[in-house]
Amino acid sequence: MSEARTAVGVDIGGTKTAVGLVREDGTVLARAETRTPAAAGADAVLATARELAAQLIADADEKVHAVGVGAAGVIDPQQRLVLSATDTLPGWAGTQIGERLEDALALPVAVDNDVRAHAVGEARCGAGRGRGSALVIAAGTGVGGALVLDGRPLIGATGIAGHFGHIPSVEAEGLPCTCGRSGHLEMIASGPAVLAAYLRAQGTSAIPAGDLDTRDVFALAQHGDAVARAVIATAGRALGRAVGGLVNALDPEIVIIAGGLSHTSDLWWEPLRAGFRQEAIDLVSGCPLTRAELGADAAIVGAAMLAFDTLSTRPHPASTGIRS
Ligand SMILES: [Zn+2]
């Protein structure tokens, strides 16, 4: 029987950095997390990730074979660097995550973005286990995800594949999007979009800004607030219709819904399923639509899976002394 290998998965987000020691079957043996020192700049963010990972490696009973990183921002997994990032991580763009962590930890390092790492975790070790393909959609602060084929996420020619929040949505018609266009799915189907729609419907002057969050809108809906129910239903239906269109185009074996909104209620899930049924053509209408299973561990598990993959393609840094 072959030795079970372990890898460290690292999840670098705008607010939190998490690491986990993960077996090849997806079992998480140990984990740790801390706040991401986002305002202190890229060096501090990377140092925090490196220290957490180094501690986990030092404490591990088993030999660690590789490190995988899922990081916020647009990532080039080939060059293992940050192509661009939002203001939540100032100075993050251009950071050579792979090269710098590999130097510091003396282990092979794989890098991708956090959303795709999350999707790989779910597809390989969570709700998509045993499936050849999975479409993973995360709906929370934003709307994104990945198409995972044979365990590998689709990256795209420019590295941004999976930005499902920026596909056109009838329900979002006329709403300006953060990308500079308008009418994109994220503007009606994300968590902040649910709150914004509720505030729009109530009239902006009725509720002082900052008095409500998305969770409050769901609580109001649960207590029968008709406006809250309507905006949640619209958000769910918009996402479901988009998913139906994507399934028509991509024909995955399963659709996995992740992110904060996936933990809400039938008030969101029912319109989501109805929207999917509305758009999915007969041939693909049986595609299972299921909730993600791994929760907060998904990104570290997925990052670790990408690390195992890199063992077969990238030489061990300690044995070659590579540095380019
Ligand atoms: Zn957009």
Residues whose N, C-alpha, C, O or C-beta is under 5 A from the ligand:
A	BS01	ZN	G165 H166 C177 T178 C179 R181 H184
